[in-house]
Amino acid sequence: MNFRQVIKTVINSIFPGSMRKNVKSVYQRQHLKKGPRLVTIGGGTGLSVLLRGLKGYTSNITAIVSVADDGGSSGRLRGQLGVLPPGDLRDCLVALADTESAMESLFNYRFTGGEELAGHSLGNLLLVAMADLTGSFETALHEAGKVLAIRGKVVPATYTDLRLGAELEDGSLLMGQSSIAQTEKRIKKVFLKPAVCQPTPEALAAIREAEAIILGPGSLYTSVIPNLLIPGMVEEIKKASGLKIYVCNVMTQVGETRNYTASEHLEALYHHTVEGLVDYMIVNNKKVPSAAMTKYILEGAQLVEIDREKIATMPVKLIQAPLLQENDYIRHDSLELATLILNLCSGKKAMGW
């Protein structure tokens, strides 16, 4: 019995019948295969939210994921074993899975006891184990994708073991994604160490063939921009014939984008790449009841302000739409955002365009 069969056996024993109950009809699978070729670039929760919506329209999705994470379970595994940080890759696999609810419970299960296991996600450990058994993280992702029956594929932005650094506006330097995300000082620019690294061939091939390339949503400086600092990535995006779309975050982020307006998000993106990299910027224009905002305000976060006059002077087309999902967290509504992107790809008129 190979490793993939072992994992399937474990899944079926924990969730009896879950694989069978979640298998979609042949018709639906064939329909999804005819969907547009989409590339998403980012990391963290924001990218997973987007993928959950897009997978309802197409299975031709390639999620290009940042590998700069050095915190939590991913950071520990990276430091101890020298592997790529698996956390964001795991989240994207789960988000694209046909069997999402069951898989999310299994792959996101986090150990609470045991000195060595405490804090680790089971999905992270499974990916690392697959990579060790197969001798390749690329193969591990491919096999995990088969187990989860994902709609699309998940690829790292690079296979290089790199660290993210930041130069702050006061001239000081910070190293490490987790440290940068927590800084109270304004960020001037971020950079990779080593600066010389290569994008994965799978990422470049997907960009060339994409009908739309979507940057974000996600932490601007620690999830989205790091992918674009890899030499050759921006050049390939610029040459690509597909639409280039930037999805601006709903909320500012304490430690990265405190008080940033929509135009400042775009300025930071252009500052690290080239002006005019994207054709469209999607921004939420739905307001949130003050009660729901209370905890965010206490943390120093706020809804991203749409400074339309400033954006009008920039090389981008602004698309505004009510895209919020309100529950315990304020974030994008997966289906609303995906529908807007698919309408844009098919040439339908979008709100504010």
C-alpha positions in Angstrom: 0.0 0.0 0.0 1.5 3.4 -1.0 1.4 6.5 1.1 -1.5 8.0 -0.7 -3.6 4.9 -0.1 -2.6 5.0 3.6 -3.8 8.6 3.9 -7.1 7.7 2.2 -7.6 4.8 4.6 -7.0 7.1 7.6 -9.4 9.7 6.2 -12.2 7.2 5.6 -11.8 5.7 9.0 -12.1 9.1 10.7 -14.9 10.4 8.4 -16.8 7.3 7.2 -18.3 7.8 3.8 -17.1 11.4 3.5 -15.1 10.8 0.3 -18.1 9.2 -1.4 -20.6 11.9 -0.2 -18.5 14.7 -1.5 -17.7 13.4 -4.9 -19.4 15.6 -7.5 -21.2 14.4 -10.6 -19.4 13.7 -13.7 -21.3 16.5 -15.4 -20.1 19.0 -12.9 -16.5 17.9 -13.2 -16.7 18.2 -16.9 -18.3 21.6 -16.7 -15.6 22.9 -14.3 -12.8 21.6 -16.7 -14.2 24.0 -19.3 -13.9 27.0 -16.9 -11.3 29.8 -17.4 -7.6 29.3 -16.7 -7.0 31.4 -13.5 -3.8 32.1 -11.6 -3.9 33.4 -8.0 -0.8 34.8 -6.3 -0.5 35.4 -2.6 -0.7 33.5 0.7 -2.4 33.3 4.0 -6.1 33.4 4.8 -6.9 35.9 2.0 -5.9 33.6 -0.8 -7.8 30.6 0.7 -11.0 32.8 0.9 -10.6 33.6 -2.8 -10.0 30.0 -3.8 -13.1 28.8 -2.0 -15.2 31.0 -4.3 -13.3 30.4 -7.6 -13.5 26.6 -7.4 -17.3 26.8 -7.9 -16.6 28.1 -11.4 -13.6 26.3 -12.7 -11.1 23.6 -11.9 -8.4 25.3 -14.0 -6.9 27.2 -11.1 -3.2 27.5 -10.2 -2.6 28.9 -6.7 1.0 30.3 -6.5 1.8 30.5 -2.9 4.4 32.5 -0.9 7.0 30.5 1.0 8.3 33.3 3.2 6.4 32.1 6.3 8.6 31.6 9.4 6.1 31.6 12.2 4.0 28.9 14.0 4.1 25.3 13.0 5.5 26.2 9.5 8.4 28.1 11.0 9.3 25.3 13.4 9.2 22.6 10.7 11.2 24.9 8.4 13.8 25.5 11.1 14.1 21.9 12.2 13.9 20.0 8.9 14.9 22.6 6.3 11.6 22.1 4.4 9.4 24.7 2.7 6.9 26.2 5.1 3.8 24.1 4.5 1.1 26.1 6.3 -0.1 28.4 3.4 0.2 25.5 0.9 -1.9 23.3 3.2 -4.6 26.0 3.5 -4.8 26.4 -0.3 -5.1 22.6 -0.8 -7.9 22.5 1.7 -9.7 25.5 0.1 -9.6 23.8 -3.3 -10.7 20.4 -2.0 -14.0 18.8 -3.2 -14.3 17.2 0.3 -13.6 20.5 2.0 -15.5 20.2 5.3 -14.1 16.8 6.2 -10.6 17.7 4.9 -10.5 21.0 6.7 -11.2 19.2 10.0 -8.4 16.6 9.3 -5.7 18.7 7.7 -6.2 21.7 10.0 -6.3 19.6 13.2 -3.8 21.1 15.6 -2.1 19.1 18.4 -2.4 20.6 21.8 -0.4 18.1 23.9 3.1 16.7 23.7 6.2 18.8 23.8 7.2 18.1 20.2 3.7 17.9 18.6 2.0 20.8 20.4 1.0 23.6 18.0 1.6 21.5 14.9 -1.1 21.1 12.2 -1.6 17.5 11.1 -1.8 18.7 7.5 1.6 20.3 7.8 3.1 17.1 9.1 1.4 15.0 6.4 2.9 17.3 3.7 6.4 17.1 5.2 6.1 13.3 5.5 5.0 13.0 1.9 7.9 15.2 0.8 10.3 13.0 2.8 8.9 9.7 1.4 8.8 10.9 -2.2 12.0 13.0 -2.1 10.2 16.0 -3.5 7.9 18.7 -2.2 6.5 19.1 -5.7 5.5 15.4 -5.6 4.1 15.8 -2.1 1.8 18.6 -3.2 0.7 16.6 -6.2 -0.1 13.5 -4.2 -1.9 15.6 -1.5 -3.9 17.2 -4.2 -5.0 13.7 -5.5 -6.0 12.7 -2.0 -8.1 15.8 -1.5 -9.5 15.7 -5.1 -8.7 19.4 -5.5 -10.0 21.6 -8.3 -6.8 23.0 -9.7 -3.3 22.8 -8.3 -1.2 24.5 -5.7 2.5 25.4 -6.4 5.1 27.3 -4.3 6.3 30.5 -5.8 9.9 29.2 -5.5 11.7 26.1 -4.1 14.4 28.3 -2.7 14.8 28.5 1.1 14.4 32.2 1.5 13.7 34.8 4.2 11.8 38.0 4.0 13.3 41.3 5.2 12.0 44.8 5.5 13.5 48.2 5.5 11.5 50.5 7.7 11.0 54.2 7.2 13.3 55.1 10.1 16.1 53.2 8.3 16.1 50.1 10.6 15.9 46.6 9.2 13.8 43.6 10.2 14.3 40.0 9.2 11.6 37.3 9.2 8.0 37.4 8.0 6.5 37.0 11.5 8.6 39.9 12.8 7.6 42.2 9.9 3.9 41.4 10.4 4.1 42.6 14.0 6.1 45.8 13.5 4.5 49.1 14.6 6.7 51.1 12.3 5.9 52.1 8.8 7.4 49.8 6.1 9.5 51.4 3.3 10.1 48.2 1.3 10.5 44.5 1.7 13.2 42.3 0.1 14.2 38.6 -0.2 17.3 37.0 1.1 18.8 35.5 -0.9 17.8 38.0 -3.6 18.8 35.5 -6.3 16.2 32.8 -6.5 14.1 31.2 -9.3 10.3 31.0 -9.7 9.0 27.5 -10.0 8.6 26.3 -13.7 4.9 25.4 -12.8 4.2 29.0 -11.7 5.7 30.5 -14.9 3.9 28.1 -17.2 0.5 28.8 -15.5 1.0 32.6 -15.7 1.8 32.3 -19.5 -1.5 30.4 -20.1 -3.7 32.3 -17.7 -6.8 34.1 -18.8 -6.6 36.1 -15.6 -3.9 36.6 -13.0 -5.2 37.7 -9.6 -2.9 39.2 -6.9 -4.3 39.1 -3.4 -6.2 39.4 -1.3 -3.8 38.9 1.6 -1.2 40.6 3.7 0.3 43.1 1.3 4.0 43.0 2.4 4.2 39.5 3.8 2.0 37.4 1.5 1.4 39.2 -1.9 4.6 41.2 -2.6 7.1 38.5 -1.7 6.0 36.4 -4.7 6.6 39.4 -7.0 10.2 39.9 -5.7 11.3 36.6 -7.2 13.4 37.4 -10.3 11.4 36.8 -13.5 8.0 36.7 -11.9 7.0 40.3 -12.7 8.4 40.1 -16.2 6.3 37.0 -16.9 3.2 38.7 -15.5 3.8 41.7 -17.7 4.2 39.6 -20.8 1.2 37.5 -20.1 -1.9 38.1 -22.2 -4.4 37.5 -19.4 -6.1 40.1 -17.3 -4.1 41.3 -14.3 -6.3 42.0 -11.3 -5.3 43.2 -7.8 -7.8 42.5 -5.0 -7.3 45.1 -2.3 -7.7 44.0 1.3 -11.0 44.8 3.1 -9.3 45.9 6.3 -6.0 47.7 7.0 -3.6 45.5 8.9 -1.9 46.5 12.1 1.8 45.9 11.7 1.8 46.3 7.9 -0.7 48.7 6.5 -2.0 50.8 9.4 -4.1 53.7 8.0 -3.4 52.8 4.4 -5.9 53.9 1.8 -6.7 51.8 -1.3 -4.3 54.0 -3.4 -1.5 53.4 -0.9 -1.9 49.6 -1.2 -1.5 50.0 -5.0 1.4 52.4 -4.6 3.2 49.8 -2.5 2.6 47.1 -5.0 3.9 49.3 -7.9 6.9 50.5 -5.8 8.0 46.9 -5.5 7.2 45.9 -9.1 6.5 48.2 -12.0 3.8 50.9 -12.4 0.8 49.6 -14.3 1.4 46.0 -13.5 -2.3 45.4 -13.0 -5.2 46.3 -15.2 -7.9 46.4 -12.5 -8.1 47.0 -8.8 -11.1 45.5 -7.0 -12.1 47.3 -3.8 -14.9 46.6 -1.3 -17.4 49.5 -0.8 -19.7 47.9 1.6 -19.8 49.6 5.1 -19.8 47.6 8.3 -22.0 48.3 11.3 -20.0 50.1 14.0 -20.6 47.3 16.5 -18.9 44.8 14.2 -15.9 47.2 13.9 -15.3 47.6 17.6 -12.7 45.0 18.1 -10.9 46.0 15.0 -10.8 49.7 16.0 -9.4 48.7 19.4 -6.6 46.8 17.5 -5.9 49.8 15.3 -7.4 48.4 12.1 -10.1 50.0 9.9 -11.9 49.5 6.6 -9.7 50.5 3.7 -10.7 53.9 2.4 -11.4 54.2 -1.3 -9.6 57.5 -2.2 -11.1 57.6 -5.7 -9.6 60.9 -6.8 -6.0 59.6 -6.2 -6.8 56.3 -7.8 -8.1 58.1 -10.9 -4.6 59.5 -11.5 -3.0 56.0 -11.4 -2.7 53.5 -14.3 -5.5 51.1 -13.2 -9.2 50.7 -13.6 -11.1 50.8 -10.3 -13.9 48.3 -9.6 -16.0 48.9 -6.5 -18.5 46.4 -5.1 -20.1 45.2 -1.8 -17.9 42.2 -1.1 -18.0 41.8 2.7 -18.9 38.7 4.6 -19.6 39.5 8.2 -19.3 36.8 10.9 -16.6 36.6 13.6 -14.2 38.2 11.2 -14.6 40.9 8.5 -13.3 39.5 5.2 -14.2 39.1 1.6 -17.3 37.1 0.7 -15.8 34.2 -1.3 -18.7 33.8 -3.7 -19.3 37.5 -4.3 -15.6 38.1 -5.1 -15.3 35.1 -7.3 -18.5 36.0 -9.2 -17.1 39.5 -9.8 -13.8 38.2 -11.1 -15.5 35.7 -13.4 -17.8 38.4 -14.8 -14.8 40.5 -15.4 -13.1 37.7 -17.3 -16.1 37.1 -19.4 -16.4 40.8 -20.3 -19.5 41.6 -18.3 -19.9 45.0 -16.9 -18.9 45.1 -13.2 -20.1 47.6 -10.6 -18.1 50.8 -10.7 -16.4 49.9 -13.9 
